[in-house]
Amino acid sequence: MQTTIEETGEILVVAVPHRGPFNKIGDAFNRMGRLLEGMMADHADKMGPGIGIYYFNTTSRPEEEWESHAGVIWNGPTDNLPEGLEVVRISAGRRAVLHHYGPYDGIPDAWKKLHQEIVKERGESPAGGMCYEVYLNNPMNTPAEDLQTDLCQPIA
């Protein structure tokens, strides 16, 4: 696993909010999936991969108050979204990306590696008050050892 630095444009996401431990965000993804079900016929081509957005509020708050969003990358109109879905915009800019292969339970260690590499080895600073994971395949029909996730940390 090697971290790369990329420049990216703004990313538009439709998502549901999640409050609580980050490892419980699956419940929010299930909610989001139910909300998007009715849109699949008309908008399937506008839905990109799943994305989890995690806000840096973990050091000053108990786990039950941590904030995140579970969503999909969206390439379509944002009017007439089902109630309960929110539009989230990830700003354009530089980001460090680590491609993780394998089960989701390996992601926390991959995040540690990414942060160690960008901060200690490259002298970069996290930016934006958040980080995100892009889920490149579906855990419902992909064996855990074949899952692929891009860990993305905006940097200054």
SULPEUR-V579499 format. One record per residue. BURIAL is b if it has 24 or more other C-alpha atoms within 12 Angstrom, else e. Layout:
BURIAL + BURIAL
This chain:
e + e + b + b + b + e + e + e + e + e + b + b + b + b + b + b + b + b + b + b + e + b + b + e + b + b + e + b + b + e + e + b + b + e + b + b + e + e + e + e + e + e + e + e + e + e + b + b + b + b + b + b + b + b + b + e + e + e + e + e + e + e + e + e + e + b + b + b + b + b + b + b + b + b + e + e + e + e + e + e + b + e + e + e + b + b + b + b + b + b + b + e + e + b + b + b + b + b + b + b + b + b + e + b + e + e + b + e + e + b + b + e + b + b + b + e + b + b + e + e + e + e + e + e + e + b + b + b + e + b + b + b + b + b + b + b + b + e + e + e + e + e + e + e + e + e + b + b + b + b + b + b + b + b + b + e
